[in-house]
Amino acid sequence: MRILVTGGAGFIGSHTCVSLLESGYEVAVLDNYVNSSPAAVAAIEQITGKKVLAYEVDLLDLEAVQAVFQKDHFDGVIHFAGLKAVGESVSKPLEYYHNNITGSLNLCRAMREADCKVLVFSSSATVYGPVNPIPYVEGMPTSATSPYGWTKVMIEQMLTDLAATDPAWSISLLRYFNPVGAHESGLIGEAPNGIPNNLMPYIAKVATGELPYLRVFGGDYDTPDGTGVRDYIHVMDLAEGHVKALEYALSHTGVEAVNLGSGKGTSVLELFHAYERACGKELAYQICPRRAGDLPAFWADPRKAEALYHWHTTRDLDSMCRDSWRFTSSHMG
Ligand code: WQD
């Protein structure tokens, strides 16, 4: 079986390519490297000892995407490629809607023309919006509070409507919670350019000394220690969840929205202290005002992924931090 992974040079995409190759799939990557590097493809090959064909293509170039499907055969597609910075999407809505939605439309058109109708889509817990009770369950109504989040809601709707036109389509809408960590080799991981928006890569830069201290966005939430609570999931658990979702999609039809999360809430300070244990250093933080748009707490109800895919998370917070630190400390400077 041969799988095309769009955004396969990115953080979650590259880890998923490793799991796919280790599960016996052939893998090709389609990436424009706007937020990643060809070096990640080489690292995937180094980790697995297997070749990966990489297409440097932008999904906004429909003819280039169609050419990939004319030249190569795929049994399925895992679609990660997209812009994903929540704050940036607020200041650049047109770019986010164009890039994420037109890119997904072009991919679906090329897939339909090639009669490739198995698609696993990288969605996000952000589609549960600000009003649903926790833990989040797949059948809850979706909404968003940022253009980035709306692109995920809209692409889920587009894919649902596409599947309704042809029973041959098999589409998985995987809703991730907070992916963190890195492959145990330390060869691939999360390496955002500049000042990270997300919590763990920010703490990682405090641990390397590139940043002086962690700003804890809010210490007065109605949570056990007053800081924000999220459902962190090791990126390798997430990658393995994608392989299980693909196996299911290859043997079923229709559309399934599925949470990929641990089902456990962890606070900012709990993760911060776990990172101190992982790096063996005492790190600095300051309690600062809340970040606009943040919810106090959310985590997944993970039962559907267990029932459908026989999958659940296996790696704990300490291994998330240890694996993140191994990657970060070996890529310092
Ligand atoms: C986690 C917690 C912050 C940074 C975002 C996107 C979501 C998804 C994952 C794409 C919160 C606190 C953070 C910092 C802090 N991305 N924090 N200091 O906001 O849950 O989700 O990333 O799909 O769509 O919204 O993740 O890591 O930014 O924040 O105190 O410097 O850490 O307040 O409680 P978030 P995050």
Boltz pocket constraint, residues with backbone or C-beta under 6 A from the ligand:
constraints:
  - pocket:
      binder: B
      contacts: [[A, 84], [A, 86], [A, 123], [A, 124], [A, 125], [A, 126], [A, 176], [A, 177], [A, 178], [A, 179], [A, 196], [A, 197], [A, 198], [A, 199], [A, 200], [A, 202], [A, 214], [A, 215], [A, 216], [A, 217], [A, 218], [A, 227], [A, 228], [A, 229], [A, 230], [A, 268], [A, 291], [A, 294], [A, 295], [A, 296]]
      max_distance: 6.0
